[in-house]
């Protein structure tokens, strides 16, 4: 039988595949007619141009292929700034280390391509580390603010006493030691912050770049999410009004936007994980309980293997311990072997040692059922950072 992690992985893979298929169907239905119309219009213009100037289509197509090669090297019909001066190169390395990769500037020499491989390897890793540290501090601030608001609500309701003495703060913190902000509130705050940054950046791009406001919002999402199509790229003209100030504002907006969208993606991934767990729980409730009842009724008085997981709410500290073969729930009439008895006592002893060690070090982690429900338990990478910071801010103010 597949364990929970493999079941989540397979279900997520299937859902992503279905999501991609639905997205491909929608985009194909929306964009394909426009593509066909543009192709027909281009063929008509090409035919009229060759007929008017008495050119063969083969010669004209050869000339257009040469222009496409020049276009890759950075040559445009309109006058644009040099792509490989210092400011253009700095903009390029910014798109590299942030993993945006617009594609409007790419190295053409062998030496530049080789240098890009090693430069991007270190730069992207360092930027991801910066994003994780930014996420850690952002979650700390959000959790502190939300906990302060929660304490004010409890004081208004009379749950916490209104006291100005510093000594009474310990009891209030202890009473809220297991509290954590809801993942949905954190997601809402990050959505609002990302929307505000995108709207402010779009208000700057619209008059300066000459884009529509919707195109500016579209560019903000493509750039901030590091998708980086390259169809719209900021700061590419030769001259701007207040050019230095605009380039600085462009850099600040892209930096803040990428950090906020990165944090938002990690929170949304937690919500997706919660949804997958809910789906698996519903599926297990429908099929597994029937099988377990049949198995328990048929083998009432024998030693049962521990492959049936305990359905109780288990804290994150005991998740690793409960993976043993002794975590199955036995009925009252079942026999238990000496091996299972010793293993269960060993598990209890390990939990007790862990709790005593944490208490001695002065940082006991108090977990309750709410910590499981808010979706911040477990995870690696950015998810682990969010979980650790929320666990710390729930105890320390």
ABEGO torsion letter per residue (X at the ends): XBBAAAAAAAAAAAAAAAAAAAAAAAAAAAAAAAAAAAAAAAAAAAAAAAAAAGBBAAAAAAAAAAAAAAAAAGBBABBBBBAABAAAAAAAAAAAAAGAGAGABBBABAAAAAAAAAAAAAAAAAAAAAAAAAAAAAAAAAAAAAAAAAAAAAAAAGABBBBABAAAAAAAAAAAAABBBBAAAAAAAAAAAAAAAAAAAAAAAAAAAGBBAAAAAAAAAAAAAGAGAGABBBGABABBBGAAAAAAAAAAAAAAAAAAAAAAAAAAAAAAAAAAAAAAAAAAAAAAAAAAAAAAAABAABBBBAABBBABBBBAAAAAAAABAAABBBBAABBBBAAAAAAAAAAAAAAAAAAAAAAAAGBBBBBBAAAAAAGABEEBEAAAAAAAAAAAAAABX
